[in-house]
Amino acid sequence: MHTVRLTVGLDPGFGLTKAVFRFADRDEPRSLSFPSVLAIVSREDEFAEDGLFLPGELQFEAGETVPLDNGTLCVTGRTAAALPGARQPQDYASWFETAPLLAAAGISRILHGSHRDVALITVVSLPPAVWNNRSDFAAAATKTLKKIVRETRVFCVPQGLGILKTVYTENPDAFADVERLAVIDIGHNTTDVLCFLQPSPGQFRFLRGESLARSGVRAFVTELRSVLARMDARWAEIPFPELEYIAAFRRHRLPSDAIRAALDRYRPALESNLRRLLGEDLFAADAFVLGGGGAALLPADFFASVLGEKSCSTCTPRLIRPREVSPELANAFGQHLLAEELNRKIAQEVHHD
């Protein structure tokens, strides 16, 4: 059977796991996302109080399960959220443990219904907090993914490199005369900030980064909910996920003064942490690249106010956002571009051999 190469950019986040992928015999890349929730279930043990529900009797969505050792399954996504013992990454230690399973779940969903022999090249992003353990992560992810695809290669990149790749591909002119860059990726629970050099056009060298816990979109929406509840108690009754959706996609339904008040409460902690952890490495950047759900949710003037004080009080920061790709998907999209480059390089090496 002919082997088809599959290239994947995987971004296993705290809230959502995102993937951009392409089979080599197809023209256009595609994307998928699912909640970063998982549960480990046994084929034999009970896992519901009202009876015996074996995995084979559940109606799983396409590719929701990943086979594990000792007859167990990892269930992910919406079905997992309804099971006892379901968990979602809450800190970087739990992220490091669950991300290989979430990556495997992404590949399982991509391959669902495919009976072709596949060779997998996947690029996975790691937050700065766990970057020094990238070799251990790659080994764990490779072991897990090989349960699904025998021919598997896993490459790890710093969180944010994919965002850089995406925005540079969209608009290389925005990077003219830029030597130092900072990527600010505001995700669901966390904010990852990474500093890069651009020694030559389109080539980026990672310098350092920091991961800020409890500083993502959820932190802003928590402040927003508090402000709204003081204005009208009925806002407190709206489920948190629904309020997150309204803030991201139906902002016109929210009082503008409530948004401003929530931003004023959210800004000081974020700015303080940025200055404390990164200092001049961040604020000496020639340009700031924004990604993640926060880049779409938070207004441009918010970032300008946080990042505006550089070496002089009159400097206006150069802010670069994804234009054609959703900010939340930009990291996975750029990682897929990197996976395609690796695929071409590997193909050339095989050809020369």
Secondary structure, 3 states (H helix, E strand, C coil): CCEEEEEEEEEECCCEEEEEEEECCCCCCEEEEEECCEEEEECCCCCECCECCCHHHCCCCCCCEEECHHHEEEEECHHHHCCCCCECCCCHHHHHHHHHHHHHHHHHHHHCCCCCEEEEEEEEEECHHHHHHHHHHHHHHHHHHCCCCCEEEEEEEECCHHHHHHHHHHCHHHHCCCCEEEEEEECCCCEEEEEEEEEECCEEEEEEEEEECCCCHHHHHHHHHHHHHHHCHHHHHCCHHHHHHHHHHCHHHCCHHHHHHHHHHHHHHHHHHHHHHHHHHHHCCCEEEEECHHHHHCCHHHHHHHHCCCCCCCCCCCEECCCCCCCCCHHHHHHHHHHHHHHHHHHHHHHHC
